[in-house]
Amino acid sequence: MSQFTRKSNEGFAWTPHQATNGLFTAAVTDSTPDLKDDYDVVVIGAGFSGLVAARDISRHARVLLLDARDRIGGRTWTASVFGEELEMGGTWVHWNQPHVYTEIHRYGLQKNLKISTGAVAGDAVYYNHAGNAKKMNPQEFDDRSNAVTDAFFNIDGLKLQDYLPRPHEPLRHPELYAKYDKLSVQDRLDQLEFSDEDKSFMATLAGGFGLSHPRDVGFMEAANWFALVGGTNPGINEHCSKYKLGEGGTTSLARAIFEDFSGDFASNSIVAKIFQSSAEVMITLKDGRAIHSRYCVSTIPLNVLKKVDFDPPLSQLKREASDIGMVTLGSKYHFQFSDKQPPFFAGASPQSAFGFSFSDHDTPSGQTLAIGFGNTGHVKEFRNAQEVIGSYQKLFPHRINLQGYAIHDWRTDPFAESAWCTFRPSFASKYLKSLQESHGRRLFMASADWADGWRGFIDGAIEQGTRNAVSVIGLLRKGEESRARL
């Protein structure tokens, strides 16, 4: 992992011997020397939305890509921890995710796919219901979970494909969508006649989409995830937690796109204000520097929009949406076991500190690395190893031995304030269309947080970056045609 030679100021790792703030990664990127004050287009944010938009637009115009961090990748980056490549944010990809797989194939990275072991048929399933952790037969767990899942999505005599036939067009039938978007996952579970434990299995899965209590996660959010994967639990495992990039991880894809970009880049550039007139956009940074452009693509995440001064102000719906925000305020941890574990999945009812965990891979020296997802509002301080490990232990009926963990705490990250995007009940039907709209004629809004298809995934980020790049390129071409006629 010789490419992991530079240290980001982000990320945290703990071992019994030391705690480390800041992790090594290939994502750290220097600013272009001698930046200008005027560009055709400024792209705010070097996550996958911004990277793709900047690359595509730079083939037609002078582009500045800027980011508040010291690295590229946004909510997705690969770090070197415990001698292993660990994904600190977005991770899993699939060939049925059209936008990201196009990019993976474009740069020849499909040969680097590898598997998270716990997403395949595991040897062990552990489940903690109401504080009682036990080992379950994997087939029994699957059979009971699948029965609840089938009933959960068959509602009012309609199957999933009846009310969400085209998951990449979620609002195709807006009235029908809004009808079921009013429900939370918990509302739907309350309508079903299953045991509390069986319902808990579904609550773990669907609530896990938002790392939140099922009452805070929209039913149609869960429906959209399932519609994208064919409506089954095995489909969720296959598409959402099985395949990931090796040989540099997601940062290898981010770097490939970045190296295909021909404009300027500015790191550690925090946007304070975006002013738009009939003739230009002016971006003012926190340090006072002003940058002028004809157009701007903002990839600022939903929960952070409210922290930026927009002039003129964002629409009322956009402001409301950012004030409400998304629900995914939990945490993703990497745990290093002291020994080798069988491939496993561990889950718990929504009241637990950790919602679920699964094995990821084994090191050459025979230690298992696992990924654990902490629910919103539980583990308060990720640096408190006693609290973190004690909470994680409750997923298992037996004693586990850990020798380290690593995390990027997206909840407290000032440039994210959340992990991936999950909406509350009624949120998409009221705000999704507005969030996708440009702000005026010159400011375009691109983020995985309001993607149509794989919202909250790398694929959704690229969907939005690509779509908004097409819009900006079209306007640039119209401007060139107008000047040519003069």
Protein Blocks (a to p, Z undefined) as FASTA:
>chain_A
ZZlmbccfedcdddfkbccehiadfkbccddehiafbdfbdcehjafklmmmmmmmmmmb
ccddddfbfbehijaccddeehiacdfbdfbdcfklmklmmmmmmnopmmmgccdfklmc
cfbdcddeehiacdddfklmmmmmmmmmmmmmmgghiafklmmmblmlmmlmmmlmmmmm
mpcfklmmmmpccdfklmmmmmmmmmmmnopafklpcfklmmmmmmmnoopaklmmmmmm
mbcceehijmlmmmmmmmmpcbdcdehiacfbdcddfkbccdddfkopacddfbdcdfbd
fklmmmpccdddddfklmmmmmnopablcccdddddfbdcddddddddfkbmblbdcdfb
dcfkopacddddddehiamblklmmlmmmmmmmmpcbdcddfbdcdddfklmmklopacd
dddehklmmmmmmmmpcehjkbccddfklcfklghiaklmmmmmmmmmmmmmmmmmmmmm
mmmmZZ
